[in-house]
Amino acid sequence: MPTYSYRCTECDNAFDVKQSFSDAALTECPVCGGALRKVFSPVGVTFNGGGFYRTDSRAKPAGSGSSSGSGPSSDGGSSAGGGSSSSAPTKAESGKPAAPSAS
């Protein structure tokens, strides 16, 4: 059951109530009988997994599947000028994960 925060608009009484989604919102202050307002506060959100980083939406280079072998260098040479530019980000991307694991 979620917990909702309420605050009275007249006496500033603040309290939390556990309510179901189907329950009606409280409208009357239990202390003074004034009008209540729901209090919304920011929630900490952590996005885990793939698809949440800027680099996740980029197209993978043709030889990215075998980046540990010598296959990308031969694939990069056969794809003309585009291969050399795609091999540079591949080296930089593979260098980024290696740095945090080394430290």
TIMAR-369147 format. One record per residue: residue in one letter; z, y, x of N, C-alpha, C in turn. Coordinates in nm, 4 decimals. Example, Ala and Ser with C-alpha at 12.3 -4.5 7.8 and 13.67 -1.06 7.14 Angstrom:
% residues 2
<rec type="a" n_zz="0.7800" n_yy="-0.5690" n_xx="1.3190" ca_zz="0.7800" ca_yy="-0.4500" ca_xx="1.2300" c_zz="0.7800" c_yy="-0.3300" c_xx="1.3200"/>
<rec type="s" n_zz="0.7080" n_yy="-0.2250" n_xx="1.2850" ca_zz="0.7140" ca_yy="-0.1060" ca_xx="1.3670" c_zz="0.7870" c_yy="0.0030" c_xx="1.2900"/>
***
This chain:
% residues 103
<rec type="m" n_zz="0.0000" n_yy="-0.1173" n_xx="0.0830" ca_zz="0.0000" ca_yy="0.0000" ca_xx="0.0000" c_zz="0.0000" c_yy="0.1241" c_xx="0.0877"/>
<rec type="p" n_zz="-0.0880" n_yy="0.2198" n_xx="0.0594" ca_zz="-0.0913" ca_yy="0.3415" ca_xx="0.1392" c_zz="0.0261" c_yy="0.4342" c_xx="0.1078"/>
<rec type="t" n_zz="0.0604" n_yy="0.5148" n_xx="0.2050" ca_zz="0.1662" ca_yy="0.6137" ca_xx="0.1897" c_zz="0.1022" c_yy="0.7513" c_xx="0.1791"/>
<rec type="y" n_zz="0.1384" n_yy="0.8268" n_xx="0.0764" ca_zz="0.0851" ca_yy="0.9604" ca_xx="0.0549" c_zz="0.1952" c_yy="1.0628" c_xx="0.0757"/>
<rec type="s" n_zz="0.1588" n_yy="1.1758" n_xx="0.1348" ca_zz="0.2524" ca_yy="1.2860" ca_xx="0.1564" c_zz="0.2279" c_yy="1.3926" c_xx="0.0509"/>
<rec type="y" n_zz="0.3373" n_yy="1.4433" n_xx="-0.0045" ca_zz="0.3300" ca_yy="1.5488" ca_xx="-0.1052" c_zz="0.4168" c_yy="1.6651" c_xx="-0.0604"/>
<rec type="r" n_zz="0.3801" n_yy="1.7866" n_xx="-0.1065" ca_zz="0.4604" ca_yy="1.9064" ca_xx="-0.0805" c_zz="0.4577" c_yy="1.9926" c_xx="-0.2055"/>
<rec type="c" n_zz="0.5738" n_yy="2.0419" n_xx="-0.2428" ca_zz="0.5851" ca_yy="2.1291" ca_xx="-0.3599" c_zz="0.5317" c_yy="2.2677" c_xx="-0.3252"/>
<rec type="t" n_zz="0.4562" n_yy="2.3268" n_xx="-0.4173" ca_zz="0.4010" ca_yy="2.4606" ca_xx="-0.3934" c_zz="0.5038" c_yy="2.5710" c_xx="-0.4164"/>
<rec type="e" n_zz="0.6143" n_yy="2.5396" n_xx="-0.4821" ca_zz="0.7143" ca_yy="2.6421" ca_xx="-0.5137" c_zz="0.8358" c_yy="2.6369" c_xx="-0.4215"/>
<rec type="c" n_zz="0.8918" n_yy="2.5184" n_xx="-0.3980" ca_zz="1.0135" ca_yy="2.5091" ca_xx="-0.3164" c_zz="0.9888" c_yy="2.4498" c_xx="-0.1770"/>
<rec type="d" n_zz="0.8665" n_yy="2.4155" n_xx="-0.1444" ca_zz="0.8278" ca_yy="2.3568" ca_xx="-0.0151" c_zz="0.8981" c_yy="2.2242" c_xx="0.0145"/>
<rec type="n" n_zz="0.9430" n_yy="2.1536" n_xx="-0.0887" ca_zz="0.9998" ca_yy="2.0205" ca_xx="-0.0705" c_zz="0.8864" c_yy="1.9261" c_xx="-0.0300"/>
<rec type="a" n_zz="0.9075" n_yy="1.8506" n_xx="0.0794" ca_zz="0.8049" ca_yy="1.7580" ca_xx="0.1276" c_zz="0.8617" c_yy="1.6169" c_xx="0.1279"/>
<rec type="f" n_zz="0.7790" n_yy="1.5198" n_xx="0.0859" ca_zz="0.8233" ca_yy="1.3802" ca_xx="0.0840" c_zz="0.7011" c_yy="1.2885" c_xx="0.0843"/>
<rec type="d" n_zz="0.7259" n_yy="1.1631" n_xx="0.1169" ca_zz="0.6222" ca_yy="1.0599" ca_xx="0.1210" c_zz="0.6486" c_yy="0.9568" c_xx="0.0128"/>
<rec type="v" n_zz="0.5417" n_yy="0.9041" n_xx="-0.0452" ca_zz="0.5517" ca_yy="0.8044" ca_xx="-0.1516" c_zz="0.4494" c_yy="0.6950" c_xx="-0.1261"/>
<rec type="k" n_zz="0.4919" n_yy="0.5687" n_xx="-0.1384" ca_zz="0.3982" ca_yy="0.4569" ca_xx="-0.1309" c_zz="0.3398" c_yy="0.4355" c_xx="-0.2695"/>
<rec type="q" n_zz="0.2067" n_yy="0.4466" n_xx="-0.2785" ca_zz="0.1385" ca_yy="0.4317" ca_xx="-0.4062" c_zz="0.0166" c_yy="0.3429" c_xx="-0.3889"/>
<rec type="s" n_zz="-0.0185" n_yy="0.2735" n_xx="-0.4945" ca_zz="-0.1413" ca_yy="0.1953" ca_xx="-0.4968" c_zz="-0.2593" c_yy="0.2893" c_xx="-0.5169"/>
<rec type="f" n_zz="-0.3791" n_yy="0.2420" n_xx="-0.4839" ca_zz="-0.4978" ca_yy="0.3237" ca_xx="-0.5060" c_zz="-0.5181" c_yy="0.3545" c_xx="-0.6544"/>
<rec type="s" n_zz="-0.4760" n_yy="0.2637" n_xx="-0.7386" ca_zz="-0.4963" ca_yy="0.2816" ca_xx="-0.8828" c_zz="-0.3888" c_yy="0.3695" c_xx="-0.9480"/>
<rec type="d" n_zz="-0.2796" n_yy="0.4001" n_xx="-0.8776" ca_zz="-0.1743" ca_yy="0.4860" ca_xx="-0.9335" c_zz="-0.2224" c_yy="0.6304" c_xx="-0.9430"/>
<rec type="a" n_zz="-0.1774" n_yy="0.6996" n_xx="-1.0449" ca_zz="-0.2104" ca_yy="0.8412" ca_xx="-1.0604" c_zz="-0.1316" c_yy="0.9238" c_xx="-0.9586"/>
<rec type="a" n_zz="-0.1911" n_yy="1.0346" n_xx="-0.9131" ca_zz="-0.1239" ca_yy="1.1229" ca_xx="-0.8182" c_zz="-0.0061" c_yy="1.1912" c_xx="-0.8858"/>
<rec type="l" n_zz="0.0995" n_yy="1.2153" n_xx="-0.8083" ca_zz="0.2157" ca_yy="1.2854" ca_xx="-0.8612" c_zz="0.1816" c_yy="1.4330" c_xx="-0.8794"/>
<rec type="t" n_zz="0.2344" n_yy="1.4942" n_xx="-0.9846" ca_zz="0.2025" ca_yy="1.6341" ca_xx="-1.0133" c_zz="0.3250" c_yy="1.7230" c_xx="-1.0253"/>
<rec type="e" n_zz="0.4456" n_yy="1.6630" n_xx="-1.0412" ca_zz="0.5660" ca_yy="1.7417" ca_xx="-1.0635" c_zz="0.6697" c_yy="1.7131" c_xx="-0.9559"/>
<rec type="c" n_zz="0.7268" n_yy="1.8185" n_xx="-0.9000" ca_zz="0.8285" ca_yy="1.8068" ca_xx="-0.7954" c_zz="0.9564" c_yy="1.7490" c_xx="-0.8549"/>
<rec type="p" n_zz="1.0170" n_yy="1.6472" n_xx="-0.7910" ca_zz="1.1409" ca_yy="1.5905" ca_xx="-0.8430" c_zz="1.2617" c_yy="1.6827" c_xx="-0.8242"/>
<rec type="v" n_zz="1.2526" n_yy="1.7827" n_xx="-0.7377" ca_zz="1.3650" ca_yy="1.8725" ca_xx="-0.7118" c_zz="1.3644" c_yy="1.9927" c_xx="-0.8072"/>
<rec type="c" n_zz="1.2518" n_yy="2.0640" n_xx="-0.8123" ca_zz="1.2489" ca_yy="2.1875" ca_xx="-0.8915" c_zz="1.1555" c_yy="2.1818" c_xx="-1.0118"/>
<rec type="g" n_zz="1.0734" n_yy="2.0799" n_xx="-1.0214" ca_zz="0.9800" ca_yy="2.0685" ca_xx="-1.1327" c_zz="0.8503" c_yy="2.1443" c_xx="-1.1117"/>
<rec type="g" n_zz="0.8304" n_yy="2.1976" n_xx="-0.9908" ca_zz="0.7084" ca_yy="2.2728" ca_xx="-0.9600" c_zz="0.5883" c_yy="2.1816" c_xx="-0.9377"/>
<rec type="a" n_zz="0.4754" n_yy="2.2421" n_xx="-0.9139" ca_zz="0.3505" ca_yy="2.1686" ca_xx="-0.8920" c_zz="0.3467" c_yy="2.1088" c_xx="-0.7513"/>
<rec type="l" n_zz="0.2963" n_yy="1.9867" n_xx="-0.7420" ca_zz="0.2847" ca_yy="1.9174" ca_xx="-0.6134" c_zz="0.1405" c_yy="1.9199" c_xx="-0.5649"/>
<rec type="r" n_zz="0.1266" n_yy="1.9189" n_xx="-0.4335" ca_zz="-0.0044" ca_yy="1.9083" ca_xx="-0.3700" c_zz="0.0019" c_yy="1.7952" c_xx="-0.2694"/>
<rec type="k" n_zz="-0.1062" n_yy="1.7159" n_xx="-0.2596" ca_zz="-0.1129" ca_yy="1.6131" ca_xx="-0.1557" c_zz="-0.1355" c_yy="1.6811" c_xx="-0.0218"/>
<rec type="v" n_zz="-0.0702" n_yy="1.6283" n_xx="0.0807" ca_zz="-0.0848" ca_yy="1.6812" ca_xx="0.2155" c_zz="-0.1747" c_yy="1.5855" c_xx="0.2928"/>
<rec type="f" n_zz="-0.2821" n_yy="1.6385" n_xx="0.3473" ca_zz="-0.3747" ca_yy="1.5583" ca_xx="0.4265" c_zz="-0.3565" c_yy="1.5955" c_xx="0.5722"/>
<rec type="s" n_zz="-0.3438" n_yy="1.4940" n_xx="0.6564" ca_zz="-0.3264" ca_yy="1.5181" ca_xx="0.7989" c_zz="-0.4291" c_yy="1.4364" c_xx="0.8755"/>
<rec type="p" n_zz="-0.4617" n_yy="1.4792" n_xx="0.9967" ca_zz="-0.5616" ca_yy="1.4061" ca_xx="1.0748" c_zz="-0.5108" c_yy="1.2675" c_xx="1.1125"/>
<rec type="v" n_zz="-0.6030" n_yy="1.1746" n_xx="1.1177" ca_zz="-0.5711" ca_yy="1.0363" ca_xx="1.1510" c_zz="-0.6366" c_yy="1.0027" c_xx="1.2844"/>
<rec type="g" n_zz="-0.5624" n_yy="0.9403" n_xx="1.3727" ca_zz="-0.6190" ca_yy="0.8981" ca_xx="1.4996" c_zz="-0.7125" c_yy="0.7801" c_xx="1.4792"/>
<rec type="v" n_zz="-0.8364" n_yy="0.7943" n_xx="1.5231" ca_zz="-0.9361" ca_yy="0.6899" ca_xx="1.5057" c_zz="-0.9894" c_yy="0.6494" c_xx="1.6424"/>
<rec type="t" n_zz="-0.9979" n_yy="0.5214" n_xx="1.6659" ca_zz="-1.0553" ca_yy="0.4694" ca_xx="1.7890" c_zz="-1.1744" c_yy="0.3829" c_xx="1.7540"/>
<rec type="f" n_zz="-1.2898" n_yy="0.4156" n_xx="1.8118" ca_zz="-1.4104" ca_yy="0.3378" ca_xx="1.7890" c_zz="-1.4268" c_yy="0.2396" c_xx="1.9036"/>
<rec type="n" n_zz="-1.4160" n_yy="0.1118" n_xx="1.8735" ca_zz="-1.4312" ca_yy="0.0072" ca_xx="1.9744" c_zz="-1.5594" c_yy="-0.0704" c_xx="1.9491"/>
<rec type="g" n_zz="-1.6159" n_yy="-0.1250" n_xx="2.0546" ca_zz="-1.7365" ca_yy="-0.2056" ca_xx="2.0404" c_zz="-1.8613" c_yy="-0.1276" c_xx="2.0737"/>
<rec type="g" n_zz="-1.9736" n_yy="-0.1908" n_xx="2.0552" ca_zz="-2.1013" ca_yy="-0.1288" ca_xx="2.0856" c_zz="-2.1480" c_yy="-0.0384" c_xx="1.9748"/>
<rec type="g" n_zz="-2.2366" n_yy="0.0566" n_xx="2.0098" ca_zz="-2.2961" ca_yy="0.1448" ca_xx="1.9114" c_zz="-2.2276" c_yy="0.2784" c_xx="1.8957"/>
<rec type="f" n_zz="-2.1214" n_yy="0.3072" n_xx="1.9715" ca_zz="-2.0483" ca_yy="0.4310" ca_xx="1.9539" c_zz="-2.0693" c_yy="0.5296" c_xx="2.0678"/>
<rec type="y" n_zz="-2.1472" n_yy="0.4923" n_xx="2.1673" ca_zz="-2.1678" ca_yy="0.5790" ca_xx="2.2813" c_zz="-2.3109" c_yy="0.6305" c_xx="2.2825"/>
<rec type="r" n_zz="-2.3330" n_yy="0.7421" n_xx="2.3453" ca_zz="-2.4643" ca_yy="0.8042" ca_xx="2.3496" c_zz="-2.5679" c_yy="0.7113" c_xx="2.4111"/>
<rec type="t" n_zz="-2.5292" n_yy="0.6333" n_xx="2.5084" ca_zz="-2.6241" ca_yy="0.5453" ca_xx="2.5766" c_zz="-2.6542" c_yy="0.4189" c_xx="2.4980"/>
<rec type="d" n_zz="-2.5791" n_yy="0.3873" n_xx="2.3933" ca_zz="-2.6032" ca_yy="0.2656" ca_xx="2.3164" c_zz="-2.7290" c_yy="0.2737" c_xx="2.2319"/>
<rec type="s" n_zz="-2.7731" n_yy="0.3934" n_xx="2.1959" ca_zz="-2.8901" ca_yy="0.4068" ca_xx="2.1103" c_zz="-3.0194" c_yy="0.4175" c_xx="2.1892"/>
<rec type="r" n_zz="-3.0098" n_yy="0.4242" n_xx="2.3194" ca_zz="-3.1302" ca_yy="0.4340" ca_xx="2.4019" c_zz="-3.2003" c_yy="0.2994" c_xx="2.4096"/>
<rec type="a" n_zz="-3.3312" n_yy="0.3059" n_xx="2.4268" ca_zz="-3.4100" ca_yy="0.1837" ca_xx="2.4448" c_zz="-3.3781" c_yy="0.1242" c_xx="2.5808"/>
<rec type="k" n_zz="-3.3654" n_yy="-0.0063" n_xx="2.5848" ca_zz="-3.3360" ca_yy="-0.0747" ca_xx="2.7099" c_zz="-3.4628" c_yy="-0.0826" c_xx="2.7947"/>
<rec type="p" n_zz="-3.4516" n_yy="-0.0658" n_xx="2.9267" ca_zz="-3.5678" ca_yy="-0.0849" ca_xx="3.0130" c_zz="-3.6171" c_yy="-0.2290" c_xx="3.0019"/>
<rec type="a" n_zz="-3.7441" n_yy="-0.2509" n_xx="3.0335" ca_zz="-3.8063" ca_yy="-0.3825" ca_xx="3.0179" c_zz="-3.7339" c_yy="-0.4888" c_xx="3.0991"/>
<rec type="g" n_zz="-3.6837" n_yy="-0.4568" n_xx="3.2169" ca_zz="-3.6195" ca_yy="-0.5552" ca_xx="3.3036" c_zz="-3.4683" c_yy="-0.5489" c_xx="3.2994"/>
<rec type="s" n_zz="-3.4072" n_yy="-0.4879" n_xx="3.1981" ca_zz="-3.2619" ca_yy="-0.4714" ca_xx="3.1961" c_zz="-3.1889" c_yy="-0.6034" c_xx="3.1775"/>
<rec type="g" n_zz="-3.2536" n_yy="-0.7033" n_xx="3.1189" ca_zz="-3.1887" ca_yy="-0.8325" ca_xx="3.0969" c_zz="-3.1592" c_yy="-0.9048" c_xx="3.2263"/>
<rec type="s" n_zz="-3.2421" n_yy="-0.8862" n_xx="3.3273" ca_zz="-3.2215" ca_yy="-0.9536" ca_xx="3.4557" c_zz="-3.1971" c_yy="-0.8511" c_xx="3.5643"/>
<rec type="s" n_zz="-3.1103" n_yy="-0.7542" n_xx="3.5396" ca_zz="-3.0861" ca_yy="-0.6472" ca_xx="3.6349" c_zz="-3.0169" c_yy="-0.6966" c_xx="3.7617"/>
<rec type="s" n_zz="-2.9504" n_yy="-0.8116" n_xx="3.7572" ca_zz="-2.8832" ca_yy="-0.8614" ca_xx="3.8762" c_zz="-2.9799" c_yy="-0.9305" c_xx="3.9708"/>
<rec type="g" n_zz="-3.0934" n_yy="-0.9744" n_xx="3.9247" ca_zz="-3.1930" ca_yy="-1.0425" ca_xx="4.0084" c_zz="-3.2948" c_yy="-0.9457" c_xx="4.0617"/>
<rec type="s" n_zz="-3.3994" n_yy="-0.9991" n_xx="4.1272" ca_zz="-3.5040" ca_yy="-0.9145" ca_xx="4.1825" c_zz="-3.6159" c_yy="-0.8918" c_xx="4.0822"/>
<rec type="g" n_zz="-3.6024" n_yy="-0.9397" n_xx="3.9594" ca_zz="-3.7045" ca_yy="-0.9257" ca_xx="3.8556" c_zz="-3.7341" c_yy="-0.7825" c_xx="3.8176"/>
<rec type="p" n_zz="-3.6344" n_yy="-0.6935" n_xx="3.8024" ca_zz="-3.6641" ca_yy="-0.5573" ca_xx="3.7608" c_zz="-3.7496" c_yy="-0.4814" c_xx="3.8610"/>
<rec type="s" n_zz="-3.7336" n_yy="-0.5075" n_xx="3.9909" ca_zz="-3.8136" ca_yy="-0.4353" ca_xx="4.0875" c_zz="-3.9601" c_yy="-0.4729" c_xx="4.0760"/>
<rec type="s" n_zz="-3.9911" n_yy="-0.6001" n_xx="4.0499" ca_zz="-4.1307" ca_yy="-0.6398" ca_xx="4.0323" c_zz="-4.1832" c_yy="-0.5915" c_xx="3.8983"/>
<rec type="d" n_zz="-4.0991" n_yy="-0.5903" n_xx="3.7931" ca_zz="-4.1418" ca_yy="-0.5387" ca_xx="3.6636" c_zz="-4.1629" c_yy="-0.3877" c_xx="3.6716"/>
<rec type="g" n_zz="-4.0763" n_yy="-0.3192" n_xx="3.7433" ca_zz="-4.0883" ca_yy="-0.1749" ca_xx="3.7563" c_zz="-4.2164" c_yy="-0.1359" c_xx="3.8271"/>
<rec type="g" n_zz="-4.2605" n_yy="-0.2127" n_xx="3.9257" ca_zz="-4.3834" ca_yy="-0.1840" ca_xx="3.9973" c_zz="-4.5049" c_yy="-0.2066" c_xx="3.9104"/>
<rec type="s" n_zz="-4.5028" n_yy="-0.3025" n_xx="3.8216" ca_zz="-4.6183" ca_yy="-0.3323" ca_xx="3.7376" c_zz="-4.6319" c_yy="-0.2353" c_xx="3.6215"/>
<rec type="s" n_zz="-4.5277" n_yy="-0.1588" n_xx="3.5891" ca_zz="-4.5345" ca_yy="-0.0671" ca_xx="3.4757" c_zz="-4.5661" c_yy="0.0756" c_xx="3.5197"/>
<rec type="a" n_zz="-4.6249" n_yy="0.0937" n_xx="3.6353" ca_zz="-4.6729" ca_yy="0.2214" ca_xx="3.6883" c_zz="-4.5598" c_yy="0.3219" c_xx="3.7045"/>
<rec type="g" n_zz="-4.5844" n_yy="0.4507" n_xx="3.6690" ca_zz="-4.4866" ca_yy="0.5582" ca_xx="3.6900" c_zz="-4.3631" c_yy="0.5423" c_xx="3.6051"/>
<rec type="g" n_zz="-4.3728" n_yy="0.4863" n_xx="3.4865" ca_zz="-4.2574" ca_yy="0.4705" ca_xx="3.3989" c_zz="-4.1551" c_yy="0.3754" c_xx="3.4556"/>
<rec type="g" n_zz="-4.1984" n_yy="0.2777" n_xx="3.5349" ca_zz="-4.1065" ca_yy="0.1796" ca_xx="3.5920" c_zz="-4.0109" c_yy="0.2415" c_xx="3.6914"/>
<rec type="s" n_zz="-4.0593" n_yy="0.3366" n_xx="3.7722" ca_zz="-3.9720" ca_yy="0.3965" ca_xx="3.8719" c_zz="-3.8675" c_yy="0.4856" c_xx="3.8062"/>
<rec type="s" n_zz="-3.9042" n_yy="0.5551" n_xx="3.6972" ca_zz="-3.8061" ca_yy="0.6392" ca_xx="3.6302" c_zz="-3.7050" c_yy="0.5555" c_xx="3.5521"/>
<rec type="s" n_zz="-3.7483" n_yy="0.4395" n_xx="3.4992" ca_zz="-3.6549" ca_yy="0.3562" ca_xx="3.4251" c_zz="-3.5630" c_yy="0.2788" c_xx="3.5184"/>
<rec type="s" n_zz="-3.6058" n_yy="0.2566" n_xx="3.6439" ca_zz="-3.5186" ca_yy="0.1840" ca_xx="3.7361" c_zz="-3.4044" c_yy="0.2731" c_xx="3.7846"/>
<rec type="a" n_zz="-3.4244" n_yy="0.4043" n_xx="3.7919" ca_zz="-3.3179" ca_yy="0.4935" ca_xx="3.8360" c_zz="-3.2016" c_yy="0.4956" c_xx="3.7371"/>
<rec type="p" n_zz="-3.2258" n_yy="0.5103" n_xx="3.6038" ca_zz="-3.1118" ca_yy="0.5058" ca_xx="3.5116" c_zz="-3.0444" c_yy="0.3697" c_xx="3.5102"/>
<rec type="t" n_zz="-3.1218" n_yy="0.2626" n_xx="3.5316" ca_zz="-3.0626" ca_yy="0.1294" ca_xx="3.5335" c_zz="-2.9634" c_yy="0.1178" c_xx="3.6479"/>
<rec type="k" n_zz="-2.9991" n_yy="0.1698" n_xx="3.7642" ca_zz="-2.9071" ca_yy="0.1663" ca_xx="3.8776" c_zz="-2.7838" c_yy="0.2519" c_xx="3.8481"/>
<rec type="a" n_zz="-2.8046" n_yy="0.3688" n_xx="3.7880" ca_zz="-2.6912" ca_yy="0.4566" ca_xx="3.7568" c_zz="-2.6012" c_yy="0.3933" c_xx="3.6518"/>
<rec type="e" n_zz="-2.6618" n_yy="0.3302" n_xx="3.5497" ca_zz="-2.5814" ca_yy="0.2663" ca_xx="3.4462" c_zz="-2.5045" c_yy="0.1482" c_xx="3.5021"/>
<rec type="s" n_zz="-2.5684" n_yy="0.0698" n_xx="3.5897" ca_zz="-2.4968" ca_yy="-0.0438" ca_xx="3.6463" c_zz="-2.3893" c_yy="0.0024" c_xx="3.7423"/>
<rec type="g" n_zz="-2.4068" n_yy="0.1208" n_xx="3.8021" ca_zz="-2.3054" ca_yy="0.1744" ca_xx="3.8922" c_zz="-2.1842" c_yy="0.2271" c_xx="3.8176"/>
<rec type="k" n_zz="-2.2025" n_yy="0.2792" n_xx="3.6968" ca_zz="-2.0916" ca_yy="0.3341" ca_xx="3.6207" c_zz="-1.9872" c_yy="0.2286" c_xx="3.5844"/>
<rec type="p" n_zz="-2.0275" n_yy="0.1116" n_xx="3.5282" ca_zz="-1.9261" ca_yy="0.0105" ca_xx="3.4967" c_zz="-1.8597" c_yy="-0.0472" c_xx="3.6213"/>
<rec type="a" n_zz="-1.9327" n_yy="-0.0517" n_xx="3.7338" ca_zz="-1.8755" ca_yy="-0.1089" ca_xx="3.8553" c_zz="-1.7635" c_yy="-0.0222" c_xx="3.9104"/>
<rec type="a" n_zz="-1.7750" n_yy="0.1094" n_xx="3.8977" ca_zz="-1.6746" ca_yy="0.1995" ca_xx="3.9528" c_zz="-1.5376" c_yy="0.1811" c_xx="3.8862"/>
<rec type="p" n_zz="-1.5267" n_yy="0.1772" n_xx="3.7495" ca_zz="-1.3955" ca_yy="0.1584" ca_xx="3.6900" c_zz="-1.3343" c_yy="0.0208" c_xx="3.7209"/>
<rec type="s" n_zz="-1.4167" n_yy="-0.0839" n_xx="3.7299" ca_zz="-1.3621" ca_yy="-0.2159" ca_xx="3.7576" c_zz="-1.3140" c_yy="-0.2262" c_xx="3.9024"/>
<rec type="a" n_zz="-1.3774" n_yy="-0.1485" n_xx="3.9946" ca_zz="-1.3364" ca_yy="-0.1521" ca_xx="4.1341" c_zz="-1.2028" c_yy="-0.0816" c_xx="4.1532"/>
<rec type="s" n_zz="-1.1734" n_yy="0.0191" n_xx="4.0723" ca_zz="-1.0481" ca_yy="0.0931" ca_xx="4.0871" c_zz="-0.9442" c_yy="0.0296" c_xx="4.0042"/>
***
